[in-house]
């Protein structure tokens, strides 16, 4: 098998990331499940969103607040005294896409409280073609950290803005990155990882709770996900078929 990083880049360039995204998270869950006690559950949660084009990127016609239209003459050829006043009407068609987003969360029994969350970024999360989804994602991420939930973000995409905390901005020098956030004793502990296409994907120690740490082997999970479907063939550039 060729480098997982190279296949990921091809999957991204062929616009197949939405399909691979779930396969990778499923394999991460498979690796995590044996590492957590029976009182914890590892779930993959999904949401369906509508992706529409950015209006700011489109040329819209300029319309008046009011339109004054002249009525046609009646059957006897008499013109009406007053013009008819009507509101402006804009009619257009725009493409849209229904997409599913997947997240991994760890819940602790018996309250089923979320104690940790993992996100693998998608292109729209990063604002590629959809600024509103980016803002929605950042709000979701903030809600995790503000609630004191352990968090892991994986950005294996080469395109788009790096959505890193300011304290980890040096990771922008790398093509890909991941980082963890763990609240403890009134502080937030951050750890970041950066890698390029020639590097192996990192193995990440993820602190779930004070007395629980798991290992997220991104390389093993990515290779398993790539074997779940013929991704090397599907993502091969058209010229290489």
N, C-alpha and C positions, 0 to 999 in steps of 0.2 A: 504493500500500500504506500502511496506517496504521502508526503507530509500532510497531516491534518490541516495545518494552516493554509496550505496551498488549495486544498479542496474547499475550505471555508471561503477563501477569496473567490473561487469560481462559483460557489453557491450564491454568494452575495452579488457577483456581477451578472449572473443569470436570473436574478430576481426570484430565487427559490428559497430565500431565507425563512419566509413564513412557514414553509413546509418542514424545513430542517429543524427549526426552532423547538418544536414540541419533541421531536425525536431526541434531541440533546438533553432536554430537561427530564424526560423519562429515564434516560440512562443515569443522570445525576441522582435521581431519586433511588434508583436501584442500588447505587453505591452507598447511599446514605442510610437506607433502611436498616441494615445490620448493625450500624454504628450507634443507634439511639436505643434507649431502653424501651420496654413495652408500653410505658406510660406516655410515650410520645408517638404521634402519628405524622407521617410525611405525606402531604397532599399536593396534587397539582390542581390549581384552580384556574379557571378560564373566564374570560369576558369577551363579549362580541362588541366590536365598535364599527362605526361607519366612517370611512375615510373619504373625504371629499377634497377637491383641489382647493388651494388657497385662492381666495378672491383677489387678494392683493397682487397676485401674479398674473391676473387676467385683465384684458382690456375690456372695460364695461362701457356701454353707451351712456352719454350724458343726457339725462332726462330732466325736464322742468318739474317744479313742484306742482304746477297746474298746467293742463293743456286746454286751449280754447279751440274748439272745432266748429266749423261752419256747417250748419245743417243743409241738406239738399233741398232744392225747391220743391214745393208741393205739386200736385198734378196740374194745377192751373198756371204754373210758372211763377207763382208769387213767392218772393223771398221772405223768410221769417224776420221779425223785427230784431230778435235777440239771438246771439250766438249761444250754442249749447256749451256748458262748462263741464268738463269731466276730469277725473283724476288720471294721472299718468299710469300706464300699464307697461310693465317690463316682463317679457316672456323669453325664457331661454332654456336650454338643456345642458346639464353638466354630468360628467361621468362620476361614478362613485364606486367604492369597493367595500364589501363587508369582510372584515378580518377578525380572526380570533387571536387573543393574546393569552399566553400561559405564564403562570408564576408558580413557584414552589414555596410552600409554607410549612413550617413545623409547628404543630399544636401540642400542648401539654394537657393531659387528662387530669382530673375529670372535668375541668371547666372548658376544655377545648380552646384554651387561650392561645393566640398566636405568640410564639416566643422568638421566631426567626423567619425571615423571608429572603428568597433568592430571586433575582431578576436577570434574565438574559436579554439584553437590549435588542430591539428590532429597529429597522430603518426609520419607521415613523416615530418611535420613541425619541429618536435623535433629531426630529424635525425635518427629515428628508421628505419633502412633499406634503408635510402636514404639521404645521406649527401647533395646532390645537392639541394633537395627541401628545406632542412633546410637553406642553404645559400640564396636561392631565397626568402624564407619567411623573413629572417632577413633583406635583402635588401629592401623588400617591407615595413617592419615595420619602418626602418630608413627613408624611403622616406616620410612616414606619419609625423613623428615627425619633420623632417627637414623642411617640408612644413608648420609647425605650425598648424597641424590638431590634434584636440582632439582625444585621442586614448584609447581604452579599450581592454585588452588582458585577456582571460580566459583560464587557463590551468587546466582542470579537469581530466587530465590523471595522473596515478600514475607512469608510466614508462617513461624513457627518461630523457634527460638533461633538467634542469630548465633554460629557456631562459629569465632570469630576468635581469633588469639593475643592475649594481654594487651597487647602493645605496639601492636596495631592496633585497640584497642577503640573508638577514636574513629569508626571506620567504621560503628559501630552506629547512628549518627545518620542514615545513608542507608538507603533502601529496599532497595538491592541492593549487593553488593560482590564484589570479587575481590582476590586477593593472591598474591604470588609469594615463594618462599623459595629462596635460593641460598647454599650453603656455600662459603666462600672464606677461606683463610688462618686457619682456626680460629675464624671468626665466621660468623654466619648473616645474610645480607642480606635484609631484608624490604622489600617495596614493596606498598602497598595502594591500591585504587581503590574509590571509592564513587560511586553515581549514583542518581538518583530517576527516576520514571516519565517525567518530561518531558525527561530528558537522553538524549543518544545513548549507546549502549553504548561502553565504552572500547576503545581500541587499546592492547594491552599488549606492551611489549618483554619477552621472556622469555629470561633467561640460562640456556642449557642446560648449557654447559660454559664454561671460562674463555675459550676462543677461538670459541665458537659462541653466537650470539644470534638468536632468531627473533621475528617479529612476529605476535601473535595478535589479529586484527581481529575482535572479538566481534560488532560490528555487521554486517559483511559475512557472517560465518558464520551469524548468526541469520537474516538476510534470505534467504540461500540455503536454509537449513533450512526456513523458512516456505514457500518455493516448492516444496519437494520433495513436499508434500502440501497439500491444501486447508485449511490450518490456520485461516485466517481464518473460513472457514465452519464448520469443526468446533468451533472454540472460541467461536463467537458465542453470547452468552447466549440462553437459550431464549425469552425475551420478544421477542428481536429476529429470530426466525426467521419 
